[in-house]
Amino acid sequence: MAKKIEIKNNIRTLRFFAGEMTQQQLAEKAGVSRQTIMAIEAGKYSPSLELAFRIADAFEVKIGDVFEYEIIES
């Protein structure tokens, strides 16, 4: 059986609870483009470990509060 890892994120929810932080504001705090944040939030791009920590830091939460993964067996 092959295993696949699916990475999910809570960025949209965290932005909402951070006073409706915009993708642009998060991008500036994390040091990336808005397009990068948009792709990560949509699940189309997995960030590097460093960027994942910078995003968590922008929300002042642990990385596990932003990202989670699920192992899918196929």
All heavy atoms as a GROMACS GRO file, in nm:
protein
  588
    1MET      N    1   0.082  -0.118   0.000
    1MET     CA    2   0.000   0.000   0.000
    1MET      C    3   0.087   0.125   0.000
    1MET      O    4   0.179   0.136   0.079
    1MET     CB    5  -0.088   0.002   0.125
    1MET     CG    6  -0.233  -0.021   0.098
    1MET     SD    7  -0.330   0.010   0.244
    1MET     CE    8  -0.394  -0.153   0.269
    2ALA      N    9   0.054   0.219  -0.086
    2ALA     CA   10   0.127   0.346  -0.092
    2ALA      C   11   0.067   0.443   0.009
    2ALA      O   12  -0.053   0.443   0.032
    2ALA     CB   13   0.119   0.403  -0.233
    3LYS      N   14   0.152   0.523   0.066
    3LYS     CA   15   0.107   0.624   0.161
    3LYS      C   16   0.131   0.762   0.103
    3LYS      O   17   0.235   0.787   0.042
    3LYS     CB   18   0.179   0.611   0.294
    3LYS     CG   19   0.146   0.484   0.368
    3LYS     CD   20   0.217   0.481   0.500
    3LYS     CE   21   0.185   0.352   0.573
    3LYS     NZ   22   0.251   0.346   0.704
    4LYS      N   23   0.036   0.849   0.124
    4LYS     CA   24   0.046   0.986   0.077
    4LYS      C   25   0.017   1.076   0.197
    4LYS      O   26  -0.071   1.046   0.277
    4LYS     CB   27  -0.055   1.011  -0.034
    4LYS     CG   28  -0.053   1.152  -0.087
    4LYS     CD   29  -0.159   1.172  -0.193
    4LYS     CE   30  -0.164   1.318  -0.232
    4LYS     NZ   31  -0.277   1.349  -0.317
    5ILE      N   32   0.091   1.184   0.208
    5ILE     CA   33   0.067   1.278   0.317
    5ILE      C   34  -0.008   1.398   0.260
    5ILE      O   35   0.033   1.457   0.161
    5ILE     CB   36   0.199   1.325   0.380
    5ILE    CG1   37   0.268   1.207   0.448
    5ILE    CG2   38   0.174   1.437   0.480
    5ILE    CD1   39   0.402   1.240   0.508
    6GLU      N   40  -0.116   1.432   0.325
    6GLU     CA   41  -0.195   1.549   0.288
    6GLU      C   42  -0.177   1.653   0.397
    6GLU      O   43  -0.204   1.627   0.514
    6GLU     CB   44  -0.342   1.513   0.273
    6GLU     CG   45  -0.428   1.630   0.228
    6GLU     CD   46  -0.573   1.591   0.207
    6GLU    OE1   47  -0.598   1.478   0.160
    6GLU    OE2   48  -0.659   1.673   0.238
    7ILE      N   49  -0.128   1.770   0.359
    7ILE     CA   50  -0.107   1.878   0.456
    7ILE      C   51  -0.224   1.974   0.448
    7ILE      O   52  -0.261   2.020   0.340
    7ILE     CB   53   0.026   1.952   0.428
    7ILE    CG1   54   0.143   1.856   0.443
    7ILE    CG2   55   0.040   2.073   0.521
    7ILE    CD1   56   0.276   1.913   0.404
    8LYS      N   57  -0.283   2.001   0.564
    8LYS     CA   58  -0.395   2.094   0.573
    8LYS      C   59  -0.351   2.212   0.658
    8LYS      O   60  -0.254   2.202   0.733
    8LYS     CB   61  -0.516   2.026   0.637
    8LYS     CG   62  -0.568   1.909   0.556
    8LYS     CD   63  -0.686   1.847   0.624
    8LYS     CE   64  -0.735   1.727   0.542
    8LYS     NZ   65  -0.854   1.667   0.598
    9ASN      N   66  -0.420   2.325   0.643
    9ASN     CA   67  -0.383   2.441   0.723
    9ASN      C   68  -0.507   2.513   0.775
    9ASN      O   69  -0.617   2.495   0.723
    9ASN     CB   70  -0.293   2.535   0.643
    9ASN     CG   71  -0.368   2.606   0.532
    9ASN    OD1   72  -0.446   2.698   0.557
    9ASN    ND2   73  -0.345   2.564   0.407
   10ASN      N   74  -0.484   2.592   0.877
   10ASN     CA   75  -0.590   2.671   0.940
   10ASN      C   76  -0.566   2.820   0.920
   10ASN      O   77  -0.609   2.902   1.003
   10ASN     CB   78  -0.595   2.639   1.090
   10ASN     CG   79  -0.627   2.494   1.115
   10ASN    OD1   80  -0.722   2.441   1.060
   10ASN    ND2   81  -0.547   2.430   1.198
   11ILE      N   82  -0.500   2.857   0.813
   11ILE     CA   83  -0.462   2.996   0.793
   11ILE      C   84  -0.584   3.087   0.784
   11ILE      O   85  -0.588   3.192   0.847
   11ILE     CB   86  -0.371   3.012   0.669
   11ILE    CG1   87  -0.237   2.943   0.696
   11ILE    CG2   88  -0.351   3.160   0.636
   11ILE    CD1   89  -0.144   2.940   0.577
   12ARG      N   90  -0.684   3.048   0.708
   12ARG     CA   91  -0.802   3.135   0.694
   12ARG      C   92  -0.867   3.161   0.830
   12ARG      O   93  -0.902   3.274   0.862
   12ARG     CB   94  -0.903   3.072   0.596
   12ARG     CG   95  -1.032   3.151   0.584
   12ARG     CD   96  -1.006   3.289   0.521
   12ARG     NE   97  -1.123   3.375   0.532
   12ARG     CZ   98  -1.132   3.481   0.614
   12ARG    NH1   99  -1.032   3.515   0.692
   12ARG    NH2  100  -1.240   3.553   0.616
   13THR      N  101  -0.883   3.058   0.909
   13THR     CA  102  -0.943   3.072   1.042
   13THR      C  103  -0.857   3.160   1.131
   13THR      O  104  -0.908   3.250   1.200
   13THR     CB  105  -0.961   2.933   1.108
   13THR    OG1  106  -1.044   2.853   1.024
   13THR    CG2  107  -1.023   2.945   1.245
   14LEU      N  108  -0.726   3.140   1.128
   14LEU     CA  109  -0.637   3.221   1.210
   14LEU      C  110  -0.638   3.366   1.164
   14LEU      O  111  -0.633   3.457   1.248
   14LEU     CB  112  -0.494   3.164   1.205
   14LEU     CG  113  -0.476   3.031   1.278
   14LEU    CD1  114  -0.346   2.964   1.238
   14LEU    CD2  115  -0.482   3.053   1.428
   15ARG      N  116  -0.645   3.390   1.034
   15ARG     CA  117  -0.654   3.529   0.985
   15ARG      C  118  -0.783   3.594   1.036
   15ARG      O  119  -0.783   3.710   1.077
   15ARG     CB  120  -0.650   3.535   0.832
   15ARG     CG  121  -0.515   3.506   0.773
   15ARG     CD  122  -0.500   3.544   0.626
   15ARG     NE  123  -0.599   3.487   0.537
   15ARG     CZ  124  -0.698   3.556   0.479
   15ARG    NH1  125  -0.713   3.685   0.502
   15ARG    NH2  126  -0.782   3.496   0.397
   16PHE      N  127  -0.892   3.519   1.037
   16PHE     CA  128  -1.020   3.571   1.086
   16PHE      C  129  -1.008   3.613   1.232
   16PHE      O  130  -1.048   3.723   1.270
   16PHE     CB  131  -1.130   3.467   1.069
   16PHE     CG  132  -1.263   3.510   1.126
   16PHE    CD1  133  -1.344   3.595   1.055
   16PHE    CD2  134  -1.303   3.466   1.251
   16PHE    CE1  135  -1.467   3.636   1.108
   16PHE    CE2  136  -1.424   3.506   1.305
   16PHE     CZ  137  -1.507   3.592   1.233
   17PHE      N  138  -0.950   3.526   1.314
   17PHE     CA  139  -0.939   3.554   1.457
   17PHE      C  140  -0.828   3.655   1.489
   17PHE      O  141  -0.817   3.701   1.603
   17PHE     CB  142  -0.922   3.426   1.538
   17PHE     CG  143  -1.049   3.346   1.546
   17PHE    CD1  144  -1.060   3.223   1.484
   17PHE    CD2  145  -1.160   3.397   1.612
   17PHE    CE1  146  -1.178   3.150   1.490
   17PHE    CE2  147  -1.278   3.325   1.619
   17PHE     CZ  148  -1.287   3.201   1.557
   18ALA      N  149  -0.748   3.689   1.390
   18ALA     CA  150  -0.644   3.792   1.407
   18ALA      C  151  -0.696   3.925   1.352
   18ALA      O  152  -0.622   4.001   1.289
   18ALA     CB  153  -0.516   3.750   1.337
   19GLY      N  154  -0.822   3.951   1.375
   19GLY     CA  155  -0.882   4.077   1.332
   19GLY      C  156  -0.901   4.088   1.183
   19GLY      O  157  -0.884   4.196   1.126
   20GLU      N  158  -0.936   3.975   1.120
   20GLU     CA  159  -0.954   3.972   0.974
   20GLU      C  160  -0.827   4.017   0.902
   20GLU      O  161  -0.832   4.098   0.809
   20GLU     CB  162  -1.074   4.057   0.931
   20GLU     CG  163  -1.208   3.989   0.947
   20GLU     CD  164  -1.227   3.869   0.855
   20GLU    OE1  165  -1.189   3.872   0.736
   20GLU    OE2  166  -1.282   3.769   0.904
   21MET      N  167  -0.714   3.964   0.947
   21MET     CA  168  -0.586   3.993   0.882
   21MET      C  169  -0.597   3.956   0.735
   21MET      O  170  -0.650   3.850   0.701
   21MET     CB  171  -0.475   3.911   0.949
   21MET     CG  172  -0.337   3.932   0.888
   21MET     SD  173  -0.214   3.814   0.951
   21MET     CE  174  -0.202   3.864   1.122
   22THR      N  175  -0.548   4.041   0.648
   22THR     CA  176  -0.553   4.011   0.504
   22THR      C  177  -0.438   3.919   0.467
   22THR      O  178  -0.339   3.906   0.541
   22THR     CB  179  -0.542   4.140   0.420
   22THR    OG1  180  -0.413   4.197   0.440
   22THR    CG2  181  -0.651   4.240   0.456
   23GLN      N  182  -0.450   3.858   0.351
   23GLN     CA  183  -0.341   3.774   0.300
   23GLN      C  184  -0.215   3.859   0.281
   23GLN      O  185  -0.105   3.814   0.308
   23GLN     CB  186  -0.381   3.707   0.169
   23GLN     CG  187  -0.484   3.599   0.187
   23GLN     CD  188  -0.530   3.540   0.054
   23GLN    OE1  189  -0.524   3.606  -0.050
   23GLN    NE2  190  -0.577   3.417   0.059
   24GLN      N  191  -0.233   3.984   0.238
   24GLN     CA  192  -0.121   4.074   0.217
   24GLN      C  193  -0.050   4.103   0.349
   24GLN      O  194   0.074   4.102   0.356
   24GLN     CB  195  -0.166   4.205   0.152
   24GLN     CG  196  -0.053   4.302   0.122
   24GLN     CD  197   0.047   4.246   0.023
   24GLN    OE1  198   0.010   4.188  -0.079
   24GLN    NE2  199   0.176   4.265   0.050
   25GLN      N  200  -0.126   4.128   0.454
   25GLN     CA  201  -0.066   4.155   0.585
   25GLN      C  202   0.013   4.034   0.635
   25GLN      O  203   0.124   4.049   0.687
   25GLN     CB  204  -0.174   4.193   0.687
   25GLN     CG  205  -0.235   4.330   0.660
   25GLN     CD  206  -0.359   4.355   0.745
   25GLN    OE1  207  -0.440   4.264   0.768
   25GLN    NE2  208  -0.376   4.478   0.791
   26LEU      N  209  -0.044   3.916   0.619
   26LEU     CA  210   0.026   3.795   0.659
   26LEU      C  211   0.152   3.776   0.576
   26LEU      O  212   0.258   3.742   0.628
   26LEU     CB  213  -0.065   3.672   0.647
   26LEU     CG  214  -0.001   3.538   0.680
   26LEU    CD1  215   0.061   3.537   0.820
   26LEU    CD2  216  -0.103   3.426   0.664
   27ALA      N  217   0.141   3.800   0.447
   27ALA     CA  218   0.256   3.786   0.358
   27ALA      C  219   0.370   3.878   0.403
   27ALA      O  220   0.487   3.837   0.407
   27ALA     CB  221   0.216   3.818   0.214
   28GLU      N  222   0.337   4.001   0.438
   28GLU     CA  223   0.439   4.095   0.483
   28GLU      C  224   0.504   4.049   0.613
   28GLU      O  225   0.626   4.058   0.628
   28GLU     CB  226   0.378   4.235   0.499
   28GLU     CG  227   0.344   4.299   0.366
   28GLU     CD  228   0.260   4.426   0.378
   28GLU    OE1  229   0.235   4.473   0.491
   28GLU    OE2  230   0.219   4.479   0.273
   29LYS      N  231   0.425   3.996   0.705
   29LYS     CA  232   0.480   3.947   0.831
   29LYS      C  233   0.568   3.825   0.810
   29LYS      O  234   0.667   3.806   0.882
   29LYS     CB  235   0.367   3.910   0.929
   29LYS     CG  236   0.298   4.030   0.987
   29LYS     CD  237   0.190   3.986   1.085
   29LYS     CE  238   0.128   4.107   1.151
   29LYS     NZ  239   0.111   4.091   1.293
   30ALA      N  240   0.532   3.741   0.713
   30ALA     CA  241   0.607   3.617   0.687
   30ALA      C  242   0.721   3.638   0.587
   30ALA      O  243   0.803   3.548   0.568
   30ALA     CB  244   0.513   3.508   0.637
   31GLY      N  245   0.724   3.753   0.521
   31GLY     CA  246   0.831   3.782   0.426
   31GLY      C  247   0.817   3.713   0.292
   31GLY      O  248   0.917   3.677   0.230
   32VAL      N  249   0.692   3.694   0.248
   32VAL     CA  250   0.667   3.632   0.117
   32VAL      C  251   0.562   3.714   0.042
   32VAL      O  252   0.510   3.812   0.094
   32VAL     CB  253   0.618   3.486   0.130
   32VAL    CG1  254   0.727   3.398   0.191
   32VAL    CG2  255   0.491   3.476   0.214
   33SER      N  256   0.528   3.671  -0.078
   33SER     CA  257   0.426   3.741  -0.156
   33SER      C  258   0.285   3.698  -0.115
   33SER      O  259   0.267   3.590  -0.056
   33SER     CB  260   0.446   3.714  -0.306
   33SER     OG  261   0.412   3.579  -0.334
   34ARG      N  262   0.189   3.781  -0.148
   34ARG     CA  263   0.049   3.747  -0.122
   34ARG      C  264   0.011   3.622  -0.199
   34ARG      O  265  -0.065   3.537  -0.152
   34ARG     CB  266  -0.044   3.863  -0.160
   34ARG     CG  267  -0.191   3.835  -0.126
   34ARG     CD  268  -0.284   3.944  -0.176
   34ARG     NE  269  -0.286   3.954  -0.320
   34ARG     CZ  270  -0.354   3.872  -0.401
   34ARG    NH1  271  -0.424   3.773  -0.351
   34ARG    NH2  272  -0.351   3.889  -0.531
   35GLN      N  273   0.066   3.606  -0.319
   35GLN     CA  274   0.035   3.489  -0.401
   35GLN      C  275   0.081   3.360  -0.333
   35GLN      O  276   0.015   3.257  -0.343
   35GLN     CB  277   0.100   3.502  -0.541
   35GLN     CG  278   0.033   3.605  -0.629
   35GLN     CD  279   0.076   3.749  -0.598
   35GLN    OE1  280   0.166   3.774  -0.518
   35GLN    NE2  281   0.010   3.845  -0.661
   36THR      N  282   0.194   3.367  -0.263
   36THR     CA  283   0.242   3.250  -0.190
   36THR      C  284   0.146   3.214  -0.078
   36THR      O  285   0.109   3.097  -0.062
   36THR     CB  286   0.384   3.275  -0.133
   36THR    OG1  287   0.473   3.299  -0.243
   36THR    CG2  288   0.433   3.157  -0.051
   37ILE      N  289   0.103   3.314  -0.001
   37ILE     CA  290   0.007   3.289   0.107
   37ILE      C  291  -0.123   3.234   0.049
   37ILE      O  292  -0.180   3.139   0.103
   37ILE     CB  293  -0.019   3.417   0.189
   37ILE    CG1  294   0.109   3.462   0.260
   37ILE    CG2  295  -0.135   3.397   0.287
   37ILE    CD1  296   0.164   3.364   0.362
   38MET      N  297  -0.168   3.291  -0.061
   38MET     CA  298  -0.292   3.246  -0.125
   38MET      C  299  -0.280   3.098  -0.166
   38MET      O  300  -0.372   3.019  -0.142
   38MET     CB  301  -0.320   3.333  -0.248
   38MET     CG  302  -0.456   3.315  -0.309
   38MET     SD  303  -0.496   3.442  -0.433
   38MET     CE  304  -0.365   3.420  -0.551
   39ALA      N  305  -0.167   3.059  -0.223
   39ALA     CA  306  -0.147   2.920  -0.267
   39ALA      C  307  -0.140   2.825  -0.148
   39ALA      O  308  -0.197   2.715  -0.152
   39ALA     CB  309  -0.020   2.909  -0.352
   40ILE      N  310  -0.073   2.866  -0.041
   40ILE     CA  311  -0.064   2.781   0.079
   40ILE      C  312  -0.202   2.765   0.140
   40ILE      O  313  -0.244   2.654   0.174
   40ILE     CB  314   0.035   2.840   0.182
   40ILE    CG1  315   0.177   2.838   0.126
   40ILE    CG2  316   0.028   2.763   0.313
   40ILE    CD1  317   0.277   2.919   0.207
   41GLU      N  318  -0.272   2.876   0.156
   41GLU     CA  319  -0.406   2.873   0.216
   41GLU      C  320  -0.502   2.784   0.137
   41GLU      O  321  -0.584   2.714   0.195
   41GLU     CB  322  -0.461   3.016   0.224
   41GLU     CG  323  -0.585   3.030   0.307
   41GLU     CD  324  -0.626   3.175   0.326
   41GLU    OE1  325  -0.544   3.257   0.370
   41GLU    OE2  326  -0.743   3.205   0.295
   42ALA      N  327  -0.489   2.785   0.006
   42ALA     CA  328  -0.576   2.704  -0.081
   42ALA      C  329  -0.531   2.557  -0.087
   42ALA      O  330  -0.598   2.475  -0.151
   42ALA     CB  331  -0.579   2.764  -0.222
   43GLY      N  332  -0.418   2.525  -0.025
   43GLY     CA  333  -0.370   2.388  -0.026
   43GLY      C  334  -0.302   2.348  -0.155
   43GLY      O  335  -0.282   2.230  -0.182
   44LYS      N  336  -0.260   2.446  -0.235
   44LYS     CA  337  -0.195   2.417  -0.363
   44LYS      C  338  -0.044   2.416  -0.353
   44LYS      O  339   0.025   2.383  -0.447
   44LYS     CB  340  -0.239   2.519  -0.468
   44LYS     CG  341  -0.387   2.513  -0.495
   44LYS     CD  342  -0.430   2.611  -0.600
   44LYS     CE  343  -0.580   2.603  -0.612
   44LYS     NZ  344  -0.629   2.618  -0.743
   45TYR      N  345   0.007   2.457  -0.237
   45TYR     CA  346   0.151   2.467  -0.217
   45TYR      C  347   0.182   2.438  -0.071
   45TYR      O  348   0.114   2.489   0.018
   45TYR     CB  349   0.197   2.609  -0.255
   45TYR     CG  350   0.341   2.640  -0.224
   45TYR    CD1  351   0.444   2.586  -0.301
   45TYR    CD2  352   0.374   2.726  -0.121
   45TYR    CE1  353   0.576   2.615  -0.272
   45TYR    CE2  354   0.507   2.756  -0.092
   45TYR     CZ  355   0.606   2.701  -0.168
   45TYR     OH  356   0.737   2.730  -0.140
   46SER      N  357   0.283   2.358  -0.047
   46SER     CA  358   0.327   2.329   0.090
   46SER      C  359   0.449   2.416   0.119
   46SER      O  360   0.547   2.411   0.043
   46SER     CB  361   0.363   2.182   0.106
   46SER     OG  362   0.249   2.102   0.090
   47PRO      N  363   0.446   2.491   0.227
   47PRO     CA  364   0.558   2.580   0.257
   47PRO      C  365   0.679   2.503   0.307
   47PRO      O  366   0.668   2.390   0.354
   47PRO     CB  367   0.502   2.669   0.368
   47PRO     CG  368   0.405   2.581   0.439
   47PRO     CD  369   0.342   2.498   0.330
   48SER      N  370   0.794   2.567   0.296
   48SER     CA  371   0.914   2.511   0.358
   48SER      C  372   0.893   2.512   0.509
   48SER      O  373   0.804   2.582   0.560
   48SER     CB  374   1.037   2.596   0.322
   48SER     OG  375   1.026   2.725   0.384
   49LEU      N  376   0.973   2.438   0.578
   49LEU     CA  377   0.963   2.434   0.724
   49LEU      C  378   0.988   2.573   0.782
   49LEU      O  379   0.918   2.618   0.873
   49LEU     CB  380   1.062   2.333   0.780
   49LEU     CG  381   1.057   2.308   0.930
   49LEU    CD1  382   0.916   2.265   0.974
   49LEU    CD2  383   1.158   2.202   0.969
   50GLU      N  384   1.087   2.643   0.728
   50GLU     CA  385   1.117   2.778   0.775
   50GLU      C  386   0.997   2.871   0.757
   50GLU      O  387   0.960   2.944   0.849
   50GLU     CB  388   1.238   2.835   0.700
   50GLU     CG  389   1.272   2.976   0.743
   50GLU     CD  390   1.384   3.039   0.661
   50GLU    OE1  391   1.452   2.968   0.586
   50GLU    OE2  392   1.401   3.161   0.674
   51LEU      N  393   0.935   2.867   0.641
   51LEU     CA  394   0.819   2.953   0.616
   51LEU      C  395   0.702   2.913   0.705
   51LEU      O  396   0.630   2.999   0.756
   51LEU     CB  397   0.779   2.948   0.468
   51LEU     CG  398   0.654   3.030   0.431
   51LEU    CD1  399   0.665   3.174   0.479
   51LEU    CD2  400   0.630   3.022   0.281
   52ALA      N  401   0.684   2.785   0.728
   52ALA     CA  402   0.575   2.740   0.815
   52ALA      C  403   0.593   2.798   0.956
   52ALA      O  404   0.497   2.845   1.017
   52ALA     CB  405   0.572   2.587   0.820
   53PHE      N  406   0.718   2.802   1.004
   53PHE     CA  407   0.744   2.861   1.135
   53PHE      C  408   0.721   3.011   1.133
   53PHE      O  409   0.669   3.069   1.230
   53PHE     CB  410   0.887   2.829   1.183
   53PHE     CG  411   0.900   2.697   1.252
   53PHE    CD1  412   0.963   2.591   1.190
   53PHE    CD2  413   0.848   2.678   1.379
   53PHE    CE1  414   0.976   2.468   1.254
   53PHE    CE2  415   0.859   2.555   1.444
   53PHE     CZ  416   0.923   2.451   1.381
   54ARG      N  417   0.758   3.078   1.024
   54ARG     CA  418   0.736   3.223   1.015
   54ARG      C  419   0.587   3.256   1.014
   54ARG      O  420   0.543   3.355   1.074
   54ARG     CB  421   0.805   3.280   0.891
   54ARG     CG  422   0.956   3.282   0.905
   54ARG     CD  423   1.028   3.371   0.806
   54ARG     NE  424   0.974   3.373   0.672
   54ARG     CZ  425   1.036   3.325   0.564
   54ARG    NH1  426   1.153   3.267   0.574
   54ARG    NH2  427   0.980   3.333   0.446
   55ILE      N  428   0.507   3.173   0.948
   55ILE     CA  429   0.362   3.194   0.946
   55ILE      C  430   0.306   3.174   1.087
   55ILE      O  431   0.226   3.255   1.135
   55ILE     CB  432   0.294   3.100   0.844
   55ILE    CG1  433   0.331   3.144   0.702
   55ILE    CG2  434   0.142   3.101   0.862
   55ILE    CD1  435   0.291   3.046   0.592
   56ALA      N  436   0.348   3.068   1.154
   56ALA     CA  437   0.302   3.044   1.291
   56ALA      C  438   0.342   3.160   1.381
   56ALA      O  439   0.262   3.207   1.465
   56ALA     CB  440   0.359   2.913   1.343
   57ASP      N  441   0.462   3.210   1.364
   57ASP     CA  442   0.511   3.322   1.444
   57ASP      C  443   0.428   3.448   1.419
   57ASP      O  444   0.401   3.524   1.511
   57ASP     CB  445   0.658   3.349   1.412
   57ASP     CG  446   0.718   3.453   1.504
   57ASP    OD1  447   0.711   3.435   1.627
   57ASP    OD2  448   0.773   3.553   1.453
   58ALA      N  449   0.384   3.467   1.295
   58ALA     CA  450   0.301   3.584   1.262
   58ALA      C  451   0.170   3.582   1.340
   58ALA      O  452   0.115   3.688   1.375
   58ALA     CB  453   0.273   3.589   1.112
   59PHE      N  454   0.120   3.463   1.369
   59PHE     CA  455  -0.004   3.449   1.447
   59PHE      C  456   0.023   3.430   1.596
   59PHE      O  457  -0.071   3.421   1.675
   59PHE     CB  458  -0.086   3.329   1.396
   59PHE     CG  459  -0.143   3.347   1.259
   59PHE    CD1  460  -0.107   3.263   1.155
   59PHE    CD2  461  -0.236   3.447   1.234
   59PHE    CE1  462  -0.161   3.278   1.029
   59PHE    CE2  463  -0.292   3.464   1.108
   59PHE     CZ  464  -0.253   3.379   1.006
   60GLU      N  465   0.151   3.418   1.632
   60GLU     CA  466   0.192   3.393   1.770
   60GLU      C  467   0.130   3.264   1.825
   60GLU      O  468   0.078   3.259   1.937
   60GLU     CB  469   0.158   3.513   1.860
   60GLU     CG  470   0.229   3.639   1.816
   60GLU     CD  471   0.197   3.761   1.902
   60GLU    OE1  472   0.113   3.751   1.995
   60GLU    OE2  473   0.255   3.867   1.874
   61VAL      N  474   0.137   3.159   1.741
   61VAL     CA  475   0.087   3.027   1.780
   61VAL      C  476   0.194   2.923   1.745
   61VAL      O  477   0.292   2.953   1.678
   61VAL     CB  478  -0.046   2.991   1.709
   61VAL    CG1  479  -0.155   3.089   1.746
   61VAL    CG2  480  -0.028   2.983   1.558
   62LYS      N  481   0.173   2.801   1.790
   62LYS     CA  482   0.263   2.691   1.756
   62LYS      C  483   0.236   2.645   1.613
   62LYS      O  484   0.124   2.657   1.563
   62LYS     CB  485   0.244   2.575   1.853
   62LYS     CG  486   0.285   2.609   1.993
   62LYS     CD  487   0.265   2.491   2.085
   62LYS     CE  488   0.308   2.530   2.226
   62LYS     NZ  489   0.292   2.420   2.320
   63ILE      N  490   0.336   2.589   1.551
   63ILE     CA  491   0.323   2.544   1.412
   63ILE      C  492   0.210   2.442   1.396
   63ILE      O  493   0.140   2.441   1.294
   63ILE     CB  494   0.458   2.491   1.359
   63ILE    CG1  495   0.454   2.481   1.206
   63ILE    CG2  496   0.495   2.361   1.425
   63ILE    CD1  497   0.590   2.458   1.145
   64GLY      N  498   0.188   2.359   1.498
   64GLY     CA  499   0.081   2.260   1.494
   64GLY      C  500  -0.058   2.322   1.496
   64GLY      O  501  -0.155   2.255   1.461
   65ASP      N  502  -0.067   2.448   1.538
   65ASP     CA  503  -0.196   2.518   1.534
   65ASP      C  504  -0.228   2.570   1.395
   65ASP      O  505  -0.342   2.603   1.366
   65ASP     CB  506  -0.196   2.634   1.634
   65ASP     CG  507  -0.187   2.588   1.778
   65ASP    OD1  508  -0.232   2.476   1.808
   65ASP    OD2  509  -0.134   2.665   1.860
   66VAL      N  510  -0.125   2.579   1.311
   66VAL     CA  511  -0.143   2.630   1.174
   66VAL      C  512  -0.154   2.515   1.075
   66VAL      O  513  -0.241   2.513   0.989
   66VAL     CB  514  -0.028   2.723   1.132
   66VAL    CG1  515  -0.052   2.779   0.992
   66VAL    CG2  516  -0.007   2.835   1.232
   67PHE      N  517  -0.064   2.418   1.088
   67PHE     CA  518  -0.057   2.309   0.991
   67PHE      C  519  -0.080   2.174   1.058
   67PHE      O  520  -0.038   2.151   1.170
   67PHE     CB  521   0.081   2.307   0.923
   67PHE     CG  522   0.109   2.431   0.844
   67PHE    CD1  523   0.183   2.534   0.900
   67PHE    CD2  524   0.060   2.447   0.717
   67PHE    CE1  525   0.209   2.650   0.828
   67PHE    CE2  526   0.084   2.562   0.644
   67PHE     CZ  527   0.160   2.665   0.700
   68GLU      N  528  -0.146   2.086   0.986
   68GLU     CA  529  -0.163   1.949   1.031
   68GLU      C  530  -0.153   1.859   0.909
   68GLU      O  531  -0.168   1.904   0.796
   68GLU     CB  532  -0.298   1.931   1.102
   68GLU     CG  533  -0.418   1.973   1.020
   68GLU     CD  534  -0.546   1.975   1.101
   68GLU    OE1  535  -0.555   2.056   1.193
   68GLU    OE2  536  -0.635   1.895   1.069
   69TYR      N  537  -0.123   1.734   0.932
   69TYR     CA  538  -0.111   1.643   0.820
   69TYR      C  539  -0.188   1.515   0.847
   69TYR      O  540  -0.214   1.479   0.961
   69TYR     CB  541   0.035   1.613   0.785
   69TYR     CG  542   0.106   1.526   0.886
   69TYR    CD1  543   0.113   1.389   0.866
   69TYR    CD2  544   0.165   1.580   0.998
   69TYR    CE1  545   0.177   1.308   0.957
   69TYR    CE2  546   0.230   1.500   1.090
   69TYR     CZ  547   0.236   1.364   1.069
   69TYR     OH  548   0.300   1.284   1.160
   70GLU      N  549  -0.225   1.453   0.738
   70GLU     CA  550  -0.298   1.327   0.746
   70GLU      C  551  -0.231   1.230   0.651
   70GLU      O  552  -0.198   1.264   0.537
   70GLU     CB  553  -0.444   1.351   0.704
   70GLU     CG  554  -0.530   1.228   0.708
   70GLU     CD  555  -0.675   1.259   0.666
   70GLU    OE1  556  -0.713   1.375   0.661
   70GLU    OE2  557  -0.744   1.162   0.638
   71ILE      N  558  -0.209   1.108   0.698
   71ILE     CA  559  -0.152   1.005   0.612
   71ILE      C  560  -0.266   0.929   0.548
   71ILE      O  561  -0.354   0.876   0.617
   71ILE     CB  562  -0.061   0.910   0.691
   71ILE    CG1  563   0.056   0.989   0.749
   71ILE    CG2  564  -0.013   0.796   0.602
   71ILE    CD1  565   0.147   0.909   0.839
   72ILE      N  566  -0.266   0.928   0.417
   72ILE     CA  567  -0.371   0.861   0.339
   72ILE      C  568  -0.312   0.736   0.276
   72ILE      O  569  -0.213   0.746   0.202
   72ILE     CB  570  -0.431   0.954   0.233
   72ILE    CG1  571  -0.487   1.079   0.299
   72ILE    CG2  572  -0.536   0.883   0.150
   72ILE    CD1  573  -0.523   1.189   0.204
   73GLU      N  574  -0.369   0.624   0.304
   73GLU     CA  575  -0.321   0.499   0.244
   73GLU      C  576  -0.407   0.468   0.122
   73GLU      O  577  -0.528   0.472   0.127
   73GLU     CB  578  -0.327   0.386   0.347
   73GLU     CG  579  -0.242   0.417   0.468
   73GLU     CD  580  -0.206   0.294   0.548
   73GLU    OE1  581  -0.206   0.184   0.492
   73GLU    OE2  582  -0.179   0.312   0.666
   74SER      N  583  -0.337   0.443   0.014
   74SER     CA  584  -0.412   0.413  -0.111
   74SER      C  585  -0.370   0.280  -0.169
   74SER      O  586  -0.277   0.220  -0.132
   74SER     CB  587  -0.389   0.524  -0.212
   74SER     OG  588  -0.252   0.550  -0.230
   0.00000   0.00000   0.00000
